[in-house]
């Protein structure tokens, strides 16, 4: 009887470990520019961020630019409507509104929103400056400083197209979650430079089909963007990538929930 009880306990521990490993391996969903597409909300708006939180996304991605008066704002393109963000003041940007009446959001507002809850992370895509490389690095540094001031370090990740800005951030905080976006650096190079992960377009992975496995072997995180096709999403879920960034978070959430 004693041996039987020990066997049951052993099998239970194995099942618990397998369950735990399965949970850890589950691909997580990042809402690209918030949950906007199926909610009919403006991309990169506070309402799209809140929708991603309410939806239960693992994270919501947003894009960061710096205005001419050094305010960090959230917008994908270098222009907000017809105004070039980097050569326009924040107050001037407030003259334009989204169709739903919202103004362009600031990073400070996004951080205030994200720190009021604990289930959804914020991914900062710090855009490369059109003015200069130096300004790209300054924008990255100021973003980090604001995250630190808001005590949001544990709930914020950083992704960047400018590799030098990645390395500058990494020097500021080697423990920060920093991933590279452009796709012209191998997993080997990212590991060598101490980055947290690679965050590449699915087109990059199509051209380099071994990079997912290579990055995983090197203990780098892998994110693939922007995946809006169900079959493609399933292929990356099967490869156990860490994250899928998508304009269709509802669809991918259902897919990973079935596993």
C-alpha positions in Angstrom: 0.0 0.0 0.0 2.9 2.3 0.9 4.5 1.7 -2.5 1.2 2.3 -4.3 0.8 5.7 -2.5 4.3 6.7 -3.5 3.6 5.8 -7.1 0.4 7.9 -7.1 2.4 10.8 -5.6 5.1 10.4 -8.2 2.7 10.4 -11.1 0.9 13.4 -9.7 4.2 15.3 -9.5 5.0 14.4 -13.2 1.5 15.6 -14.3 1.9 18.8 -12.3 5.3 19.5 -13.9 4.0 18.8 -17.4 1.0 21.1 -16.8 3.4 23.8 -15.5 5.7 23.4 -18.5 2.7 23.5 -20.8 1.5 26.8 -19.3 4.9 28.3 -19.6 5.2 27.3 -23.3 1.8 28.8 -24.2 2.1 31.5 -26.8 1.0 34.9 -25.4 -1.0 37.5 -27.4 0.0 41.1 -27.9 -2.5 43.5 -29.2 -0.9 45.5 -32.0 -1.5 49.2 -31.3 -4.2 48.2 -28.8 -7.4 46.4 -29.5 -8.7 48.6 -32.3 -9.7 46.7 -35.4 -12.8 44.9 -34.2 -13.7 47.5 -31.7 -13.7 50.4 -34.2 -11.4 52.4 -31.9 -8.5 54.6 -33.0 -5.1 52.8 -33.1 -2.8 53.7 -30.3 -5.6 55.4 -28.4 -6.2 55.1 -24.7 -9.6 53.5 -25.5 -7.8 50.8 -27.6 -5.4 50.2 -24.7 -8.3 49.8 -22.3 -10.0 47.4 -24.8 -6.9 45.2 -24.9 -6.8 45.1 -21.1 -10.5 44.2 -20.8 -10.0 41.5 -23.5 -7.3 39.9 -21.4 -4.4 40.3 -23.8 -1.0 39.5 -22.3 0.3 42.9 -23.6 -0.7 45.9 -25.6 1.9 47.4 -28.0 2.1 51.1 -28.6 4.4 53.4 -30.6 6.4 56.3 -29.1 7.6 59.5 -30.7 9.0 62.7 -29.0 7.5 66.1 -29.9 9.6 69.2 -30.5 9.1 70.2 -26.9 10.2 66.7 -25.6 6.8 65.3 -24.8 6.5 61.5 -25.4 3.4 60.8 -27.4 1.8 57.6 -28.7 1.3 57.3 -32.5 2.4 54.9 -35.2 3.3 57.2 -38.0 5.7 60.2 -37.8 2.8 62.4 -38.6 -0.4 62.9 -36.5 -2.8 63.7 -39.3 -0.9 66.3 -41.2 1.4 67.4 -38.4 5.0 66.0 -38.2 5.3 65.0 -34.6 9.0 65.6 -34.1 8.8 69.2 -35.2 5.5 70.0 -33.6 4.7 70.9 -30.0 2.4 68.8 -27.9 -0.1 71.6 -27.6 -0.2 72.0 -31.3 -0.9 68.3 -31.7 -3.9 68.7 -29.4 -5.6 70.8 -32.1 -6.4 67.5 -33.9 -8.8 64.8 -32.6 -9.5 61.2 -33.5 -13.0 60.6 -34.9 -14.2 59.5 -31.4 -13.1 62.8 -29.9 -9.9 61.5 -28.2 -6.7 63.5 -28.4 -3.3 62.0 -29.1 -2.2 60.2 -26.0 1.0 60.7 -24.1 3.3 57.9 -22.8 2.6 59.2 -19.3 -1.1 58.7 -19.8 -0.5 55.1 -21.1 1.7 54.3 -18.1 -0.9 55.7 -15.7 -3.5 53.4 -17.2 -1.3 50.3 -17.4 -0.1 50.6 -13.7 -3.7 50.6 -12.4 -4.0 46.9 -13.2 -1.7 43.8 -13.2 -2.8 41.4 -15.9 -1.7 43.2 -19.1 1.8 44.5 -20.0 2.7 47.5 -22.1 5.2 47.1 -25.0 6.9 50.3 -26.1 7.8 50.4 -29.7 10.2 53.4 -29.6 10.3 54.7 -33.1 13.6 55.7 -34.9 13.8 59.4 -35.2 13.5 61.0 -38.7 15.7 63.9 -37.4 18.8 62.0 -36.2 20.2 58.9 -34.6 21.0 60.9 -31.5 17.4 61.8 -31.1 16.4 58.1 -31.4 18.6 57.3 -28.4 17.3 60.3 -26.5 13.8 59.2 -27.1 14.6 55.7 -25.8 16.4 57.1 -22.8 13.5 59.5 -21.9 11.0 56.6 -22.3 13.0 54.5 -19.9 13.2 57.4 -17.4 9.5 57.9 -17.5 8.8 54.2 -17.0 11.1 54.3 -14.0 9.5 57.4 -12.6 6.1 55.8 -12.9 7.5 52.6 -11.2 6.3 50.6 -14.2 9.5 48.7 -14.9 8.0 45.3 -14.0 5.1 45.7 -16.5 6.9 47.3 -19.5 8.9 45.8 -22.3 10.9 47.7 -25.0 11.1 47.0 -28.7 13.2 49.1 -31.2 14.1 49.3 -34.9 17.3 51.2 -34.1 19.9 48.7 -32.9 22.1 51.4 -31.4 19.2 52.6 -29.4 18.6 49.0 -28.2 22.2 48.8 -27.0 21.9 52.2 -25.3 18.9 51.1 -23.4 20.6 47.8 -22.5 23.5 49.8 -21.0 21.0 51.8 -18.9 19.4 48.7 -17.5 20.7 45.2 -18.3 17.7 43.7 -16.6 15.1 45.5 -18.8 13.2 43.4 -21.5 14.6 44.8 -24.7 14.0 43.2 -28.2 15.1 44.2 -31.6 12.6 44.7 -34.5 14.3 45.3 -37.8 15.3 41.7 -38.5 18.8 42.2 -39.8 20.5 40.7 -36.8 20.8 37.0 -36.2 19.8 35.4 -32.9 23.5 34.8 -32.3 24.2 38.5 -32.5 21.3 39.4 -30.3 22.5 36.9 -27.7 26.0 38.3 -27.9 24.8 41.8 -27.3 22.8 40.8 -24.2 19.3 41.5 -25.6 16.2 39.9 -24.2 14.8 38.7 -27.5 14.1 39.1 -31.2 10.8 40.7 -32.4 10.7 40.2 -36.1 8.1 40.3 -38.9 6.8 37.0 -40.1 8.5 37.8 -43.4 11.9 37.7 -41.7 11.1 34.3 -40.2 9.9 33.1 -43.6 13.4 34.0 -45.1 15.2 32.6 -42.0 13.1 29.6 -41.0 15.7 28.3 -38.5 15.8 31.5 -36.5 12.9 30.7 -34.2 14.5 27.5 -33.0 17.9 29.1 -32.9 16.7 31.9 -30.7 14.9 29.4 -28.5 18.0 27.4 -28.1 19.8 30.6 -27.0 17.1 31.4 -24.4 16.0 34.5 -26.3 12.3 35.4 -26.4 10.7 35.3 -29.9 7.9 37.6 -31.0 6.4 37.5 -34.5 4.4 40.4 -36.1 2.0 41.3 -37.4 0.1 38.0 -37.7 -3.6 38.3 -38.7 -4.0 35.0 -40.6 -5.4 32.0 -38.6 -3.2 29.4 -40.4 -0.1 31.5 -39.9 -0.9 32.1 -36.3 -1.4 28.4 -35.7 2.0 27.6 -37.3 3.8 29.9 -34.8 1.7 28.6 -31.9 2.9 25.1 -32.9 6.5 26.4 -32.9 5.9 27.7 -29.4 7.0 31.3 -30.0 6.7 33.4 -26.9 4.5 36.1 -28.4 2.3 36.8 -31.4 1.6 40.5 -32.1 -1.7 40.8 -34.0 -4.5 43.2 -35.1 -6.8 40.3 -34.4 -6.2 39.6 -30.7 -9.7 38.1 -30.3 -8.9 35.4 -32.8 -5.5 34.5 -31.4 -6.7 34.5 -27.9 -9.3 31.9 -28.8 -6.7 29.8 -30.5 -4.2 29.8 -27.6 -7.1 29.2 -25.2 -8.0 25.9 -26.9 -4.5 24.5 -26.3 
